[in-house]
Amino acid sequence: MRTTKAYLGWWVSVTCMTIVFTVSAQSLKNFTIEDMSAPSVLQAFSTPTVWWLNDNTALVIDTLVPATEQGIERLDPRSGKRTLIIRHEDATNQFRQLFSEANAPSLPQFPSLVATNGRFCGYLIRGDIFLLDLQEKKFQRVTETPAQEQTVTFSPDAKKLAFVRANNLYVYDIATRNETQLTTDGNDSTLNGIPSWVYWEEVFGRSDLAYWWSPDSRTIAYLHTDESGVSIQHYVDITPWTPTVTTQRYPKVGENNPSVRVGFLDLAKPDTTVWAALAPESYEYIVRVDWLPTSKEACIRTLNRLQTELSFSFVDRATGAARFIMKDVNDGWINVSDDLYFTADGKHFITSSERSGYAHLYRFAMNGALVNQITTGDWALSSSASVFWVRKAIAGVDEKNGLIYFTALEKSSTERHLYRIKMDGSGLTRLTKQDGTHFISMSPNTRYYFDRFSSATTPPSLTMYETATTRTIALSKPSLAGLKEYAFSTQELFHIPARDGFLLPASVLKPKTMEEGKRYPVIVYVYGGPSAPTVANSFTQTLLWDNVLAAEGYVVMRVDNRAATGISKTLENLLLYRTPGEVELNDLVDGVRWMKQQAYVDPERFGVWGWSGGGTNTLLAMTRSQEFKAGIAGAGVTDFRLYDTKWAEAMMKTEKENKEGYERVSLMKYAKNLHGKLMLIHGTHDDNVHIQNTYLFIQELIKADKLFELVVYPMQGHGIRGATTRRHLNRTMLDFWKRNL
């Protein structure tokens, strides 16, 4: 994108077509907090939602078409034809027939789950389960109970549903409408098929699913959790006249984790659980359960307490007998990965490992013997998982032709691309050509894939590709229509040399019109966690808040420390025994000092802000450097001994191994060195980073006679939710910057 004071030019590459909008700068509107939620603005970030089915067709829901035409469609990738199965309006009318007119809830635009045979869509509404039969175009109510149903899935053959109610596992036969209770011991501290908080957050990546159907749909493996020995966190309500207290089981550093084991339930014998014969003393965490193609065994992956050893065991579903297969080790910690693929011939499995210092794919024999390293080089696989701390790079495997499709950072750490390689490690080919970020969803036969693409200057689009040809089907094209009336800026990407020459990924977003010779204040956004970059060649909704700031005359900057880049495990392990500390701080300071040398910025007016890990790194920067005039720290950890076992102990281990390290990096001891104006923000019901972190830091500020501002959001969690509350949060932060920068 190029701009002048007189004109705004948008250049968007769409295949071989270039779209150019030229608008007089005087007619452009400044982007405001209210504009962030405008439907026309949000449409620029929207693409159709798609689900691949077992027959290699796909279901599509496209909210970009007119409302009267929206519904569930079926896409045939061979012909490119999209057929409307049922309009959303018609589905809603069918759904309402299950209720009295006064009591009918609204039908969500998107189903909660889709059967892979394409026959049913499932909805979880008001805690009950509903099925839409796409063949009959009728709804079926599955449950109507006082207790809420959770974690609903279809069996692979789409004949049954499984779900959790009151911490017990149930199965429902769709044809007979029969419900069977599979476990009976569920209570407040005993969980079946649903994870405890620390597993939900850190192990399963914010997924409720803790049970797994066998491929033949005959058996369910499930996680049984006893968290009676886990410490309790308390949250005080404010709405009753006499406040009530809710509790949460939350293991902090060095404390007891939930006790977990895996059970197998044969649906022909629902009253009997066969337990996996893994010695409890041999593991601390059960991180993954994956069925082998035969359905006779499941692979259970376990971690030790220090998270340095990942063990693979094959467990017989009928007897529970376990066979140790192999162990992956790392001097720092093992990252959780969903990359595990068993070949249909029963001879090999493919998984990822960071044993070389980079995340790569490896092929093993079924006895755990290494056959070959598949991907190699000074680059890492990239993840398509919904959270950065759970890794998934494999998009598909074509066993017939011996090909693996995966995403990686081979071209650049700020881009994500799709690659193809042979199982023997030869023939590496990059399939995605456009510079930017590609999110891939591949058909079961790997013949087709959906590519959700965007770049720093190009809004998201969704295209279907055929892997063997150049044939494509555009489901949606980049659209700037909702943004063209605004003075809307996009990122400029570059690298900044650190003090030792390491090139730090960075980006800058500037006000649309800048006066020559004027120096602008800079707001630096930071996260900084391991392999959690904020700088990417992509077009995301973070641009909305950044443009609110730019419209007020601020330059917005991002810079990733080397451990956050995702480039390698070697860099990530620099945080071992010492986070938050010099690794994050030195790179941030180097980036900021470089920025202060630019002619268009005011070096005396730099602010820094972040949330969660970014809140932590904001406090690090405000207490251990003097580079910033002001900072906003949202929901930050102030001492990792206050955080959960799985995340904190990965990097810092327990106090037994690293007490000196915990004490040395604790932000509490540096509160007395606060430099600049500080705003602390936290929700009282934050079940991730407890508000205790902020309160204890405040105590140290008071002891040191340091002034600060505190904004508390009652009953809010780790993310501040609700349109009204988010708007208040944004206004609060903007007011702080105006007063202090």
Secondary structure, DSSP 8 states (H G I E B T S, - for coil): -EE-SSEEEEEEEETTEEEEEEEEGGG-B---TGGGG-HHHHGGG---EEEE-TTS-EEEE-TTS-GGG-EEEEEETTTTEEEEEEEHHHHHHHHHTTS-GGG-----SS-SEE-TTSSEEEEEETTEEEEEETTTTEEEE----SS-EEEEEE-TTSSEEEEEETTEEEEEETTTTEEEE------SSEEESS--HHIIIIISSS----EEE-TTSSEEEEEEEE-TTS-EEEEE--SSSS--EEEEE--BTTS---EEEEEEEETTSTT-EEE----GGG-SEEEEEEE-TTSSEEEEEEE-TTS-EEEEEEEETTT--EEEEEEEE-SS---EE--EEE-TTSSEEEEEE-TTSS-EEEEEETTS-EEEE-S-SS--B---SSSTTEE--EEEEETTTTEEEEEE-SS-TT-BEEEEEETTS---EE---SSSEEEEEE-TTSSEEEEEEEETTEEEEEEEEETTSS-EEEEE----TTTTTB-----EEEEEE-TTS-EEEEEEE--SS--TT--EEEEEE----TT--S--SS--THHHHHHHHHHTT-EEEEE--GGGS-S-HHHHGGGTT--SSHHHHHHHHHHHHHHHTSTTEEEEEEEEEEETHHHHHHHHHHHH-S--SEEEEES--S-GGGSBHHHHHHHH--HHHHHHHHHHH-GGGGGGG--SEEEEEEETT-SSS-THHHHHHHHHHHHTT---EEEEETT--SS--SHHHHHHHHHHHHHHHHHH-
